[in-house]
Amino acid sequence: MIRGCALLLVLFGLFSCEQAQPVLPAPPAYTLVIHGGAGAIQKASMTAELDNQYREKLHEALDAGEAILKSGGTSLDAVVAAIRIMEDSPLFNAGKGAVFAHDGTNQMDASIMEGKTMRAGAVGGITQARNPILAARAVMEQSEHVLLTGKGADEFVLEIGLDTAGTDYFFTQRRWDSLQKVLKKNTPATSSDQKFGTVGAVALDEHGNLAAGTSTGGMTNKRWNRLGDSPLIGAGTYADNRACAISCTGHGEYFIRYAIAHELAARMRLLHVDLDATANSLLKDELFPAGGTGGLIALDKKGQVTMPFTTDGMYRGYTRPGERKVAIYDQEE
């Protein structure tokens, strides 16, 4: 009888423990996160009209990507749709708004990655593709390669029939004036006086798949076909269903050296750490003390979002069922 009672107590204890386990919330049906670059973005120097223009364009990018996710589309399609909106706007340093290199040309970079298959594609220093993110996706889907650069990448764009544009399309007066200002100083633009207008997006679809993409015009007055982190998988862009999806913006040389995108994904996958705390620590405790400034957006399969940065501001936003946020400055609710 005593043994029977003891057995009942043990079974009851096990049953009670099982009942006491917390019920984890289900991940959202979808989530989309975007950024339009980080840098010296101060509210005091922003007119109300320009502030509104940026916010409207961020909402438009979120609308484009969310429409795809709402209808059951893929995270990859949503990322491309959101980035194309920002590439088509002169507000951001990507596509139409790309900055000028030292020789007066627009040299654009982009990359994209799919978390389910780990497929990736990227282009560097291209000059003709109207939407560089489409060129990066084409490299992933229509070639056996991951990264194409310069003249060869331009030839690839023409060969597969992507929409192209001439120099008049990419010319914007304020970007030209920025180059002339730097040339007059006869010094390269530094990270302290730049707005890193790189654009990017990460998404989680209803199938549980992650994707990430990044697009940029690079650095004003760059020379010698310089490439930053944006076209480099693992530096500026990364997506892994086992961990998270990341798109970075900032002083690319540092993001390359520290392989920030892959480093965050690796820590998430191997150490099972908190996304927000780890992303903040990477930027603020490791990259910033070394001299690197910027920001990133990241998203995991649970729908957790983080958008940290070490600059005055970062154009950013996210959307998911019943929730949306767009922000520009530091400490903005």
Buried (B, 14 or more C-beta within 10 A) or exposed (E): EEEEEEEEEEEEEEEEEEEEEEEEEEBBBBBBBBBBBBBBBEEEEBEEEEBEBBBEBBBBBBBBBBEBBBEEBBBBBBBBBBBBBBBBBBBBBBBBBBBBBBEEEBBBBBBBBBBBEEBBBBBBBBBBBBBBBBBBBBBBEEEEBBBBBBEEBBEBBEEBEBEBBEEEEBBBEEBEEBBEEBBEEEEEBEBEEBBBBBBBBBBBBBEEBBBBBBBBBBBBBBEEEBBBBBBBBBBBBBBBBEBBBBBBBBBBBBBBBBBBBBBBBBBBBEEEBBBBEBBBBBBEEBBBEEEBBBBBBBBBBBBBBBBBBBBBBBBBBBBBEEEBBBBBBBEEE
